[in-house]
Amino acid sequence: MFALSVSQPGATLLMLGARHIETRPWHTAHCGPVAIHAARRLPRNFAALCRQPLVRSALDHAGLSPRDLPRGALLGMMALLDCVRVEDLAELPDAERLLTSFAPGLWAWLLACPSPWPAPRPARGWPAFSRSTCPNDPFPRSFSDEPFSAQPHRASRPRPRRRPAAARAQTPALTPSLSARALTDLYAEVGFARSLLAYALPMAGSS
């Protein structure tokens, strides 16, 4: 499954349904389930953010305090609906503007349907969109089918390196190209030679 690392208190507020947008400098074509990872490092203004009325009321409603927020762990799953330019957003709630940047040129990741896990699962986060998997998920196996890990998302199979055209032209062909008719004739001659040899060997032994 894919994982998105978010600093606190933003990661917890995503799981509480208090916010639904996270911005990044890059775009993703992935739409579907995404694991929310709480980053280990706290932002410099963490204490000031937690004192904001919107953040404090959301944490108080969930019975959480800033010191209880998990870090360096996967918190649960959300659905990534779309990835659009921030300039295309019609309006933004105050909670969104408070916890993430909406500078021109950024991409807005639209998230919904938070499904927090019963307990956070320790995991290493990455700055980029990563592929993270956990065993024994309460979600379908299609979301996690490998041992527990977190790695940056790359192409599943790297493209092979091709030699320069000049080097390929200088390499002689080791196997001449044969037509189907030529191969049939060659196999017939080899079969005739084997039959002749099988007949000649007993005769030579008897003499």
C-alpha positions as CSV (number, residue, x, y, z in Angstrom):
1,M,0.0,0.0,0.0
2,F,1.1,3.6,-0.5
3,A,1.9,5.8,2.5
4,L,2.0,9.6,2.9
5,S,4.1,11.0,5.7
6,V,2.5,14.0,7.5
7,S,3.9,15.9,10.5
8,Q,1.9,16.3,13.7
9,P,-0.6,17.5,14.6
10,G,-1.7,17.4,10.9
11,A,-1.5,13.6,10.7
12,T,-3.8,13.1,13.7
13,L,-6.3,15.7,12.4
14,L,-6.5,13.8,9.1
15,M,-7.4,10.6,11.0
16,L,-10.0,12.6,13.1
17,G,-11.6,13.9,9.9
18,A,-10.9,17.5,10.9
19,R,-9.0,18.1,7.6
20,H,-9.0,16.6,4.2
21,I,-6.3,18.3,2.1
22,E,-2.5,17.8,2.2
23,T,-0.3,19.7,-0.3
24,R,3.0,18.6,-1.9
25,P,5.3,20.0,-4.6
26,W,4.7,16.9,-6.7
27,H,1.8,15.3,-8.4
28,T,0.6,11.6,-8.2
29,A,-1.6,9.6,-10.5
30,H,-2.5,7.2,-7.7
31,C,-6.1,7.3,-6.5
32,G,-7.3,4.9,-3.9
33,P,-6.3,3.7,-0.4
34,V,-3.4,5.6,1.2
35,A,-1.8,5.0,4.7
36,I,-1.2,8.1,6.8
37,H,2.2,8.1,8.5
38,A,2.9,10.4,11.4
39,A,6.4,11.9,10.8
40,R,8.9,11.5,13.6
41,R,10.1,15.1,13.5
42,L,7.8,17.8,14.8
43,P,7.5,21.2,13.1
44,R,9.1,24.2,14.8
45,N,5.7,25.8,15.5
46,F,4.2,22.6,16.9
47,A,3.4,24.1,20.3
48,A,1.8,27.2,18.6
49,L,-0.2,25.0,16.3
50,C,-1.6,22.9,19.2
51,R,-2.7,26.1,20.9
52,Q,-4.8,27.1,18.0
53,P,-8.6,26.9,18.8
54,L,-9.4,24.6,15.8
55,V,-6.6,22.2,16.6
56,R,-7.1,22.2,20.4
57,S,-10.9,21.6,20.1
58,A,-10.3,18.7,17.7
59,L,-7.8,17.1,20.0
60,D,-9.9,17.7,23.1
61,H,-12.9,16.2,21.5
62,A,-10.9,13.0,20.8
63,G,-9.5,13.0,24.3
64,L,-5.9,13.6,23.1
65,S,-3.2,16.0,24.3
66,P,-0.3,17.2,22.2
67,R,2.2,15.1,24.2
68,D,0.1,11.9,23.3
69,L,0.3,12.3,19.6
70,P,2.2,9.3,18.0
71,R,5.2,9.9,15.9
72,G,7.1,7.6,13.5
73,A,4.1,5.4,13.0
74,L,1.3,4.5,10.6
75,L,-2.0,5.7,11.9
76,G,-4.6,4.3,9.5
77,M,-6.0,4.5,6.0
78,M,-7.6,7.2,3.9
79,A,-8.9,7.4,0.4
80,L,-7.0,9.6,-2.0
81,L,-9.7,11.1,-4.3
82,D,-7.7,13.4,-6.6
83,C,-4.6,15.5,-6.9
84,V,-5.2,19.0,-8.3
85,R,-3.4,22.4,-8.4
86,V,-4.0,24.6,-5.4
87,E,-5.1,27.3,-7.8
88,D,-8.1,25.1,-8.9
89,L,-9.5,24.9,-5.3
90,A,-12.6,26.9,-4.8
91,E,-12.4,27.6,-1.1
92,L,-10.4,26.4,1.8
93,P,-11.5,25.9,5.5
94,D,-9.4,27.6,8.1
95,A,-8.2,24.3,9.5
96,E,-6.6,23.5,6.1
97,R,-4.8,26.9,5.8
98,L,-3.5,26.5,9.3
99,L,-1.7,23.2,8.9
100,T,-0.4,23.2,5.3
101,S,0.9,25.6,2.7
102,F,-1.3,26.6,-0.3
103,A,1.4,28.5,-2.2
104,P,0.9,28.7,-5.9
105,G,2.4,25.8,-7.8
106,L,1.7,23.2,-5.1
107,W,-0.5,20.2,-5.6
108,A,-3.5,19.6,-3.3
109,W,-4.1,15.9,-2.4
110,L,-7.8,15.5,-1.7
111,L,-8.3,12.9,1.1
112,A,-11.5,11.4,2.6
113,C,-12.9,8.5,4.6
114,P,-10.4,8.2,7.5
115,S,-10.1,4.7,9.0
116,P,-7.8,4.9,12.0
117,W,-6.2,1.7,13.2
118,P,-6.8,0.6,16.8
119,A,-3.1,1.3,17.6
120,P,-0.3,3.1,15.7
121,R,2.1,0.8,13.9
122,P,5.8,2.0,14.1
123,A,7.3,2.6,10.7
124,R,10.0,4.7,9.1
125,G,8.7,7.6,6.9
126,W,10.1,9.1,3.7
127,P,9.9,12.6,2.4
128,A,8.3,11.4,-0.9
129,F,5.3,9.3,-1.6
130,S,6.4,5.8,-0.3
131,R,5.2,2.3,-0.6
132,S,4.6,0.8,2.9
133,T,3.3,-2.6,3.8
134,C,2.2,-4.2,7.0
135,P,1.4,-7.9,7.8
136,N,-2.0,-8.8,9.2
137,D,-3.8,-5.6,8.1
138,P,-7.5,-5.3,8.9
139,F,-7.8,-4.3,5.3
140,P,-7.9,-6.4,2.1
141,R,-4.7,-8.2,1.2
142,S,-4.4,-6.2,-2.0
143,F,-3.5,-3.3,0.3
144,S,-0.6,-5.2,1.8
145,D,1.0,-8.3,0.5
146,E,4.7,-8.0,1.5
147,P,6.7,-8.1,4.7
148,F,6.6,-4.9,6.8
149,S,8.7,-2.2,5.1
150,A,8.6,1.4,3.9
151,Q,10.4,2.4,0.7
152,P,10.2,5.2,-1.7
153,H,7.9,4.3,-4.6
154,R,9.8,3.4,-7.7
155,A,9.0,1.6,-10.9
156,S,8.6,-2.1,-10.2
157,R,11.0,-3.2,-13.0
158,P,13.9,-1.0,-14.1
159,R,14.4,-0.5,-17.8
160,P,17.4,-2.5,-19.1
161,R,20.5,-0.5,-20.2
162,R,21.0,-0.6,-23.9
163,R,24.4,-0.5,-25.5
164,P,25.3,2.2,-28.0
165,A,24.4,1.7,-31.6
166,A,28.0,1.7,-32.7
167,A,28.9,-1.1,-30.2
168,R,25.9,-3.2,-31.4
169,A,26.9,-2.8,-35.1
170,Q,30.5,-4.0,-34.3
171,T,29.4,-7.2,-32.6
172,P,29.2,-10.0,-35.1
173,A,26.2,-12.2,-35.2
174,L,26.9,-15.5,-33.5
175,T,24.0,-17.4,-34.9
176,P,23.1,-17.0,-38.6
177,S,19.4,-16.5,-39.3
178,L,17.9,-19.7,-40.8
179,S,14.5,-20.0,-42.5
180,A,12.0,-22.6,-41.5
181,R,12.7,-24.6,-44.7
182,A,16.5,-24.6,-44.0
183,L,16.0,-25.7,-40.4
184,T,13.7,-28.6,-41.6
185,D,16.4,-29.7,-44.1
186,L,19.1,-29.5,-41.4
187,Y,17.1,-31.6,-38.9
188,A,16.5,-34.2,-41.6
189,E,20.2,-34.5,-42.4
190,V,21.1,-34.8,-38.7
191,G,18.4,-37.5,-38.3
192,F,19.7,-39.5,-41.3
193,A,23.3,-39.3,-40.0
194,R,22.3,-40.6,-36.6
195,S,20.4,-43.5,-38.2
196,L,23.4,-44.4,-40.4
197,L,25.7,-44.3,-37.4
198,A,23.4,-46.5,-35.3
199,Y,23.5,-49.0,-38.2
200,A,27.2,-48.9,-38.7
201,L,28.4,-49.3,-35.1
202,P,27.1,-52.8,-34.6
203,M,28.5,-53.9,-37.9
204,A,32.0,-52.6,-37.0
205,G,31.9,-54.4,-33.6
206,S,31.0,-57.8,-35.2
207,S,33.9,-57.6,-37.6
